Amino acid sequence: MVEKADKLKLENKIINVLKTIYDPEIPVDIFELGLIYEVKINDNFDVEVEMTLTSPNCPVAESMPKEVEDKVRDVFGVNSAKVNIVFDPPWDKNMISEEAKLDLGML
């Protein structure tokens, strides 16, 4: 049986990896930017990441989801990784973390 603690440890590792991926237009990582809506891990350690982009016309609409998928798949303990791009709810600047807002001079 898979322990909840094991999934939580893996989720934390995945979040740390997501924090190494930056939006090319805003100098903030995609996690703090609020682009990651959910990280789901099943009992087989297959990971599904639900994320959005700053806009549907984002210049990295092709490359960023692949980068997220590749980096999550490379996390030790992950069996497989899939990224789902969603635009509901649409991203807006209120989704940016307080820390990132401070870094961007928005507070």
Backbone bond lengths (Angstrom), bond angles and torsions (degrees), N, CA, C in turn:
res aa  C-N    CA-C-N  psi(-1)  N-CA   C-N-CA  omega(-1)  CA-C   N-CA-C  phi
1 M - - - 1.459 - - 1.523 109.78 -
2 V 1.310 115.00 137.40 1.456 120.62 -179.09 1.528 109.21 -80.51
3 E 1.310 115.26 128.74 1.460 120.83 179.24 1.522 110.35 -80.74
4 K 1.311 115.57 142.51 1.470 120.94 176.85 1.533 110.22 -59.97
5 A 1.313 116.40 -35.57 1.465 121.18 -179.86 1.528 111.04 -63.52
6 D 1.353 116.89 -35.93 1.467 120.31 178.40 1.521 110.79 -65.42
7 K 1.342 116.14 -41.99 1.459 119.89 177.84 1.526 110.83 -64.89
8 L 1.318 116.44 -39.62 1.463 120.87 179.65 1.529 111.12 -64.66
9 K 1.330 116.98 -42.31 1.475 120.56 176.78 1.519 110.59 -61.11
10 L 1.336 116.13 -43.85 1.459 120.43 179.98 1.523 110.23 -65.45
11 E 1.319 116.73 -41.90 1.471 120.03 178.36 1.535 110.59 -60.39
12 N 1.315 117.42 -40.92 1.472 120.53 178.24 1.527 111.49 -63.93
13 K 1.338 116.66 -39.30 1.469 120.20 176.82 1.528 110.24 -63.74
14 I 1.327 116.00 -41.98 1.469 120.56 179.50 1.528 110.21 -63.57
15 I 1.316 117.34 -44.39 1.469 120.96 178.90 1.522 110.34 -60.46
16 N 1.326 117.38 -40.99 1.470 120.16 178.11 1.524 111.18 -61.15
17 V 1.336 117.03 -37.84 1.468 120.81 177.43 1.521 110.25 -69.01
18 L 1.336 116.84 -41.76 1.468 120.28 179.38 1.530 110.89 -60.76
19 K 1.321 116.48 -30.59 1.472 120.63 179.29 1.524 112.47 -73.63
20 T 1.339 117.76 -2.00 1.477 120.45 175.94 1.525 111.25 -97.80
21 I 1.337 116.94 -2.17 1.467 121.65 -178.35 1.523 108.22 -104.44
22 Y 1.318 115.63 123.89 1.468 120.43 -175.05 1.512 112.24 -112.03
23 D 1.316 115.55 144.18 1.450 121.35 171.45 1.523 106.67 -70.01
24 P 1.333 118.54 133.01 1.463 120.11 -176.50 1.534 114.11 -69.70
25 E 1.321 117.17 -19.35 1.462 119.80 -177.11 1.523 113.34 -97.15
26 I 1.341 117.02 -21.07 1.461 121.77 -178.16 1.528 106.38 -128.39
27 P 1.318 118.37 125.39 1.471 120.16 -174.92 1.530 114.12 -75.15
28 V 1.326 115.78 55.18 1.457 122.29 -179.56 1.524 107.66 -138.24
29 D 1.333 116.99 144.40 1.458 119.14 179.25 1.528 110.55 -69.51
30 I 1.326 116.08 157.33 1.462 121.37 -172.61 1.529 113.07 -66.01
31 F 1.334 117.97 -25.21 1.459 120.25 178.70 1.522 110.00 -72.70
32 E 1.328 116.83 -50.75 1.467 121.54 -179.74 1.528 111.17 -67.75
33 L 1.326 116.36 -25.43 1.460 121.38 178.42 1.534 111.11 -73.28
34 G 1.319 116.65 -15.53 1.459 120.75 178.67 1.520 113.77 87.11
35 L 1.340 116.63 18.00 1.468 120.07 -179.81 1.523 113.03 -80.66
36 I 1.338 116.92 -17.84 1.461 121.03 179.25 1.520 108.02 -94.33
37 Y 1.339 115.73 115.40 1.459 120.43 -179.07 1.521 112.15 -89.07
38 E 1.340 116.70 -36.33 1.465 118.90 -177.06 1.524 110.86 -161.27
39 V 1.334 115.07 144.52 1.464 122.18 172.43 1.525 105.57 -120.26
40 K 1.335 116.25 114.53 1.468 121.36 -178.88 1.521 108.49 -108.79
41 I 1.326 115.99 133.87 1.462 121.93 179.19 1.522 107.52 -127.53
42 N 1.339 116.55 121.88 1.468 118.49 178.17 1.530 109.95 -91.12
43 D 1.319 116.27 -179.31 1.468 120.76 -176.00 1.524 113.85 -67.67
44 N 1.327 117.64 -15.48 1.467 121.27 175.26 1.528 111.93 -92.81
45 F 1.323 115.37 5.11 1.467 122.88 -178.01 1.531 112.09 63.79
46 D 1.348 115.03 31.34 1.457 120.85 168.30 1.526 105.32 -83.41
47 V 1.302 116.45 134.24 1.466 121.27 -174.54 1.520 110.04 -113.97
48 E 1.319 114.56 134.60 1.452 121.65 173.83 1.516 107.42 -121.26
49 V 1.330 115.98 125.46 1.459 121.22 179.08 1.515 107.89 -110.42
50 E 1.330 115.27 123.84 1.455 120.34 175.30 1.521 106.46 -100.60
51 M 1.325 114.74 121.28 1.462 118.63 -177.09 1.519 110.33 -141.69
52 T 1.308 114.65 168.71 1.451 121.33 176.27 1.519 108.58 -129.08
53 L 1.294 116.09 -179.89 1.459 122.73 175.56 1.520 107.22 -121.74
54 T 1.324 116.91 162.61 1.464 118.97 -179.02 1.516 111.51 -62.84
55 S 1.339 116.70 -26.22 1.464 120.99 173.79 1.526 108.12 -158.47
56 P 1.339 117.70 155.95 1.464 119.89 178.40 1.534 112.35 -61.99
57 N 1.330 116.75 -22.72 1.470 121.39 179.79 1.524 112.46 -94.54
58 C 1.312 116.79 15.59 1.464 121.90 -177.93 1.535 110.00 -53.76
59 P 1.351 117.37 132.57 1.466 120.33 -178.17 1.534 114.25 -63.54
60 V 1.325 117.63 -17.38 1.466 119.80 179.80 1.531 111.92 -107.09
61 A 1.331 116.18 24.03 1.467 120.82 -178.50 1.523 112.20 -58.16
62 E 1.326 116.95 -29.50 1.465 120.78 178.79 1.525 111.73 -86.53
63 S 1.321 116.35 -45.83 1.464 120.23 -170.96 1.530 114.76 -82.73
64 M 1.326 118.69 -36.52 1.463 119.65 -175.19 1.533 112.84 -64.80
65 P 1.338 119.91 -47.49 1.473 117.64 177.88 1.525 112.91 -58.53
66 K 1.316 117.81 -37.30 1.466 121.17 177.87 1.524 110.43 -65.82
67 E 1.339 116.84 -41.81 1.466 120.45 177.80 1.529 110.14 -61.67
68 V 1.332 117.12 -43.36 1.468 120.74 178.53 1.529 109.78 -61.51
69 E 1.317 116.32 -48.53 1.463 120.98 -179.63 1.527 111.20 -58.76
70 D 1.339 117.02 -47.26 1.467 121.25 -178.67 1.524 111.71 -62.67
71 K 1.332 116.59 -45.18 1.473 119.71 -177.21 1.523 111.51 -69.84
72 V 1.327 117.71 -37.15 1.467 120.21 177.51 1.524 109.59 -67.24
73 R 1.325 117.40 -41.97 1.469 121.75 179.47 1.535 110.53 -60.27
74 D 1.328 117.42 -32.14 1.462 121.47 -178.01 1.530 113.90 -79.37
75 V 1.334 117.41 -8.32 1.469 120.12 178.73 1.529 108.29 -68.27
76 F 1.324 116.35 130.30 1.464 121.01 -179.52 1.525 109.63 -58.95
77 G 1.323 116.04 126.88 1.458 121.20 179.50 1.518 113.27 105.44
78 V 1.336 117.05 -17.38 1.462 120.68 179.37 1.526 108.84 -81.96
79 N 1.323 116.27 128.77 1.460 121.62 178.88 1.526 110.43 -81.80
80 S 1.322 116.62 -49.10 1.461 121.19 178.10 1.524 108.03 -150.57
81 A 1.338 115.81 162.86 1.462 119.89 -179.00 1.516 109.90 -139.61
82 K 1.310 114.97 140.04 1.453 121.50 177.84 1.522 108.12 -139.48
83 V 1.332 116.61 138.63 1.458 121.60 177.82 1.519 108.63 -112.29
84 N 1.314 115.07 130.76 1.460 121.58 173.89 1.526 108.03 -111.62
85 I 1.326 116.05 122.00 1.465 120.74 177.28 1.521 108.03 -90.86
86 V 1.324 115.70 128.17 1.461 121.45 178.08 1.527 109.36 -129.42
87 F 1.302 116.00 153.56 1.466 120.25 177.09 1.524 111.30 -123.47
88 D 1.334 115.36 17.87 1.444 120.19 177.17 1.513 108.24 -131.62
89 P 1.302 121.04 110.73 1.452 124.23 5.11 1.526 111.24 -77.35
90 P 1.328 116.67 150.86 1.464 119.02 177.40 1.530 110.30 -67.60
91 W 1.329 115.27 145.67 1.462 120.41 179.78 1.525 109.36 -70.84
92 D 1.319 115.99 142.42 1.469 120.68 168.47 1.521 108.38 -146.00
93 K 1.309 115.87 168.13 1.474 120.97 -172.31 1.526 113.47 -62.05
94 N 1.315 118.40 -16.36 1.461 120.24 177.51 1.525 112.45 -70.92
95 M 1.329 117.19 -13.23 1.467 121.56 179.17 1.527 112.29 -83.51
96 I 1.314 116.74 -9.35 1.464 121.13 179.45 1.529 108.58 -70.15
97 S 1.320 116.80 137.70 1.468 120.78 -179.95 1.526 110.23 -64.74
98 E 1.320 115.29 157.62 1.473 120.69 178.88 1.531 110.76 -58.52
99 E 1.341 115.25 -41.20 1.472 120.60 -179.89 1.531 110.90 -60.27
100 A 1.341 116.05 -45.47 1.461 120.27 -179.71 1.526 111.03 -67.95
101 K 1.330 116.84 -37.62 1.469 119.96 177.45 1.525 110.00 -61.16
102 L 1.311 116.03 -39.27 1.464 120.48 177.78 1.525 110.40 -64.00
103 D 1.346 116.36 -44.54 1.467 120.96 178.94 1.529 111.92 -62.38
104 L 1.327 115.69 -33.25 1.470 120.12 -178.15 1.525 112.79 -87.99
105 G 1.341 116.63 -0.51 1.456 120.00 179.97 1.524 112.87 74.50
106 M 1.328 116.35 25.31 1.458 120.35 -179.24 1.528 112.59 -91.71
107 L 1.326 117.10 -3.57 1.474 120.98 179.24 1.507 110.64 -117.05
